[in-house]
Amino acid sequence: MIRKTIEIGTPGSRLSVANRQLVIERPDLPKATLPLEDLGVVIVDDRRAIYTQSVLIEVMASGATLVVTGPDHLPAGMMLPLDAHHVQTERHRAQIEAKEPVRKRIWQALVMAKIRQQATMLVHFTGETGGLDAMARRVRSGDPDNLEAQAAQRYWPRLFGKDFRRDRDADGINALLNYGYAVIRAAVARSVVASGLIPSLGVFHKNRSNAFCLADDLFEPYRPFVDWRVKSLHQAAVTEELRVADKPTRAALLALFNEGVLVNGRRLPMLGAIEASAASLARALTGGDKILALPEGLPLGQSSGQSGVGDDGA
């Protein structure tokens, strides 16, 4: 089953649970309901929203992720279910005991996939790879040459112009990237937990204040999909300033979950692709798969198994 991603954005929304349904009540709008088991990511972008702890418990129990945003409409935090896999303890132990060469090979695969994806985006928008395709082939175990960073130095000015600088605190294009990254990252974190892994124990990311290091590792090959959507929006709005505060812009970014993604030769909805990648990562860390199931190529258009992205649950 492909789970839905919804955004609650109408000021003064009230959330409750009845008969295994998430009930969304909004001023001057009809009541909306969604089955809890259909929820994948719930984004609450309403500082006046009202919901009780029982709502949080039911959403977590259904296996969904709850994301709350700040005044800037960017995700400020998220809640994940803790008990999400039937052999969770076994996988935790195997993940902790995974040898360094295994972790390094996994990071190599993730960096190679990310750089290949960046090369694909450049070909799509500029007609050339900027040398990123050759760079991806040179990535060694653990990426000791830091080719990930070298690729970024070539990638950003070619994609958004020579004056563009990636800045997590800036407005404009950077703010759109931040929003898209945060939402997809939340979906990756959910899938990592659902696969029975410890999200804070990364194969490369090790920041002691980051509770989602492993999610950040797996998220890397999915970043270019956000870049693709932001670049497409930017091209379509030549004279308009795109802002995260505008609902249509956020809706366009969330619609990424409706795109088809190619993973191991299979076309899957974005959430399904992320889940497949997380499952393969779990197998790789616990002595199974040696090859990760990672995304490749451009989005394939609206998937037949859409993730049900919507605004206000409508």
Order of alpha helices (4+ residues) and beta strands (2+ residues): beta-beta-beta-beta-beta-alpha-beta-beta-alpha-alpha-alpha-alpha-alpha-alpha-alpha-alpha-beta-beta-alpha-beta-beta
